Amino acid sequence: MAAVCIAFINTYTMAQTFLKARWEHIIMANYTVPPGVLKPYLPDGLELDLFEQQAMVSLVGFRFAGTRLFSLPIPWFGTFEEINLRFYVLRKEAGLTKRGVVFINETVPHRPVAFLANYLYQEHYTCAPMISHYTQMAGIQRVKYQWKQGSQWHHMGVQASTSAKPLIPGTIESFIYEHYYGYTGTPGRLTMEYEVRHPAWLVNDVISYRIDCDFEALYGKTFCFLNKQAPHSVLHTPGSPVTIPWKQNKIAVI
């Protein structure tokens, strides 16, 4: 499988666009953390982006739909779930501030998807069995993501209004959603930057939520304290089409 993926990459990397997809039914459970917890994961040339002077991580569940790589559909693997843990960063360059995210880990159900993302973008993908559920009735939508760690299934889910509203500047929704770059790397390694293009997301009011996640088992002992910590906020957005250009920038740190 790896040889097939590499042959595919070598054939189509002249394209301008790496990925096109629709990100659907996005749940983001946001937790405050001490800034020092994130420093070992902070790539060179970046600083933490804070909300009301607090560093945050987000446990995110969503669904890729209609995924295309280099403008080609992906047979059998074009629609799938993802769970990730991410935090928020800034890059300041020539008077311009770029707001982005760094992924601590991303979990998907398909090994070829994980291989491509790790090979091409030096991300931190792992694989686990995953399923999702979506229902809608009487103005309420129910979204649930489940993933298996060892022999145990964990989940995150919300009940949310089907009525979508635009972002309001200065809110937690605006802070969490308005990051349009991805960064990879760790201290002492080359930092890579890529752009994530999508329209401003709409907001659905979350009525209730349930989260059962073993942060220590999935993300390491560093994050074990989140097992007993309630989220600062839980958000839901319908999502949108997303495009990731093939171009990546290497950040030179002086």
C-alpha positions in Angstrom: 0.0 0.0 0.0 2.8 2.4 0.8 4.4 1.9 -2.6 1.1 2.6 -4.3 0.6 5.8 -2.3 4.1 7.0 -3.2 3.6 6.3 -6.9 0.3 8.2 -6.7 2.1 11.2 -5.1 4.9 11.2 -7.6 2.4 11.3 -10.5 0.1 14.1 -9.3 2.2 16.5 -7.2 2.4 19.0 -10.0 -1.2 19.9 -9.2 -1.9 23.2 -7.5 -4.3 21.8 -4.9 -3.5 19.0 -2.5 -6.9 18.4 -0.9 -10.5 19.3 -1.5 -13.2 18.0 0.8 -16.2 19.0 2.8 -15.8 19.1 6.6 -19.1 18.3 8.2 -20.8 18.4 11.6 -17.7 19.7 13.5 -17.7 19.4 17.3 -15.0 21.3 19.2 -14.7 20.8 22.9 -12.3 23.5 24.2 -10.2 23.2 27.3 -7.9 25.7 29.1 -4.4 24.4 29.8 -1.3 25.9 31.4 0.9 27.4 28.6 3.8 25.3 29.7 2.0 22.1 28.8 2.1 23.2 25.1 5.7 24.5 24.9 7.2 21.1 24.0 4.8 20.9 21.0 5.3 24.5 19.9 7.1 24.6 16.5 10.0 27.1 16.1 9.0 30.6 14.9 5.5 30.5 16.5 3.9 31.7 19.7 0.8 30.6 21.5 -2.5 32.3 20.5 -4.5 33.0 23.7 -8.2 33.6 24.3 -8.7 36.0 27.1 -5.1 35.4 28.3 -5.7 31.6 28.4 -4.0 28.9 26.3 -6.5 26.4 24.9 -6.6 22.9 23.3 -9.6 21.5 21.4 -10.8 18.0 21.1 -12.4 18.0 17.6 -14.6 15.5 15.9 -15.8 15.9 12.4 -16.4 14.1 9.1 -14.5 14.3 5.8 -16.9 13.9 2.8 -16.2 13.8 -0.9 -12.4 14.0 -0.4 -10.3 14.5 -3.4 -6.5 14.5 -3.6 -4.8 16.4 -6.4 -8.3 16.8 -7.9 -8.9 13.0 -8.0 -11.5 11.2 -5.9 -10.3 8.6 -3.4 -12.1 5.3 -4.0 -13.3 3.6 -0.7 -11.6 6.2 1.5 -13.2 9.5 0.4 -15.6 9.8 3.4 -14.4 9.2 6.9 -14.4 10.5 10.5 -11.5 12.2 12.3 -10.8 13.0 15.9 -8.0 15.4 16.7 -6.4 17.4 19.5 -5.1 20.7 18.5 -3.9 24.1 19.9 -3.7 27.6 18.6 -0.7 29.6 17.5 0.4 32.9 15.9 3.1 33.6 13.4 4.2 37.2 12.9 6.0 38.1 9.6 6.7 41.5 8.2 3.8 43.2 10.0 1.4 40.4 9.2 -0.1 38.0 11.8 -1.1 34.6 10.7 -3.3 32.6 13.0 -3.0 28.8 12.8 -3.2 25.5 14.6 -0.8 22.8 15.6 -2.1 19.2 15.9 -0.9 17.0 18.7 -2.5 14.0 17.2 -5.1 13.2 14.5 -7.0 9.9 14.4 -8.7 8.5 11.4 -10.1 5.0 10.5 -8.1 4.4 7.3 -4.3 3.7 7.2 -3.8 5.0 3.7 -5.2 8.3 4.7 -2.9 8.5 7.7 0.1 7.5 5.6 -0.5 10.2 3.0 -1.0 12.9 5.6 2.1 11.9 7.6 4.3 11.5 4.4 3.3 14.7 2.7 2.6 17.1 5.6 4.6 15.6 8.4 1.5 15.5 10.5 0.8 13.1 13.5 -1.9 10.8 12.2 -2.8 7.5 13.9 -5.5 4.9 13.1 -8.4 3.5 15.1 -11.9 2.1 14.4 -14.4 5.0 14.2 -18.1 5.5 13.6 -20.4 8.5 13.5 -24.1 9.1 13.9 -26.2 12.0 12.7 -30.0 12.6 13.1 -32.2 15.7 12.8 -35.7 16.2 14.1 -37.8 19.2 15.1 -35.1 21.8 14.8 -32.5 19.7 16.8 -29.6 17.8 15.4 -27.7 15.1 17.2 -24.1 14.4 16.3 -21.9 11.7 17.8 -18.4 10.4 17.1 -17.1 7.1 18.5 -13.6 5.7 18.4 -12.0 2.6 19.9 -9.0 2.7 22.2 -7.8 -0.8 23.0 -11.0 -2.7 23.8 -13.0 0.3 24.8 -15.2 2.7 22.8 -15.1 6.4 23.6 -17.3 9.2 22.3 -18.1 12.8 22.0 -21.5 14.1 20.9 -23.8 17.1 21.0 -27.4 18.1 20.6 -27.5 21.4 18.8 -29.9 23.7 17.1 -30.3 23.4 13.3 -30.5 27.2 13.1 -27.1 28.5 12.0 -25.8 32.0 12.9 -22.8 34.0 11.7 -19.7 34.5 13.9 -19.5 37.4 16.2 -16.1 39.0 16.6 -14.5 38.5 20.0 -16.4 35.4 21.0 -15.0 32.0 21.7 -16.5 30.8 18.5 -14.6 33.4 16.5 -11.4 32.6 18.3 -11.7 28.8 17.7 -12.9 28.9 14.1 -10.8 31.8 12.7 -7.5 30.0 12.2 -6.5 29.5 8.6 -3.0 28.0 8.7 -1.6 24.6 9.8 1.9 24.2 11.2 4.0 21.2 11.8 7.3 20.7 13.5 8.7 20.6 17.0 11.5 22.7 18.7 14.7 22.1 16.9 13.0 20.8 13.7 12.1 22.7 10.6 8.7 24.3 10.8 6.3 23.9 7.9 3.3 26.1 7.1 0.3 25.3 4.9 -2.9 27.2 4.3 -6.4 25.9 5.0 -9.0 27.7 2.9 -12.7 27.8 3.8 -15.4 30.4 4.2 -16.3 31.8 7.7 -18.1 29.1 9.5 -21.6 29.5 10.9 -22.5 28.6 14.5 -25.2 26.3 15.9 -26.2 26.7 19.5 -25.2 23.6 21.5 -28.0 22.5 23.8 -26.2 19.6 25.5 -23.1 17.5 25.1 -21.5 14.3 26.3 -17.7 13.5 26.2 -16.0 10.3 27.2 -12.4 10.5 26.2 -9.3 9.0 27.9 -6.9 11.9 27.1 -4.0 10.1 28.7 -4.5 6.9 26.7 -4.9 8.8 23.4 -2.5 11.8 23.8 -0.1 10.8 26.6 0.4 11.4 30.3 0.9 15.2 29.7 -2.8 15.5 29.1 -4.1 13.2 31.8 -5.5 16.1 33.8 -8.1 16.7 31.1 -9.8 13.5 32.1 -11.2 15.3 35.2 -11.6 18.8 33.7 -14.8 20.1 32.3 -14.5 21.9 28.9 -14.5 25.7 28.8 -16.9 25.5 25.9 -18.4 23.0 23.4 -19.1 24.3 19.9 -20.8 23.0 16.8 -20.6 24.2 13.2 -22.1 22.7 10.1 -18.7 23.1 8.4 -18.1 23.9 4.8 -16.0 23.0 1.7 -12.3 23.1 2.5 -9.3 23.4 0.2 -5.6 22.9 1.1 -3.2 24.1 -1.5 -0.2 21.9 -2.3 2.3 24.7 -1.5 4.1 24.5 1.8 6.3 27.2 3.3 9.5 26.4 5.2 9.8 28.9 8.1 13.4 30.2 8.6 14.0 31.0 12.2 16.7 33.6 12.9 
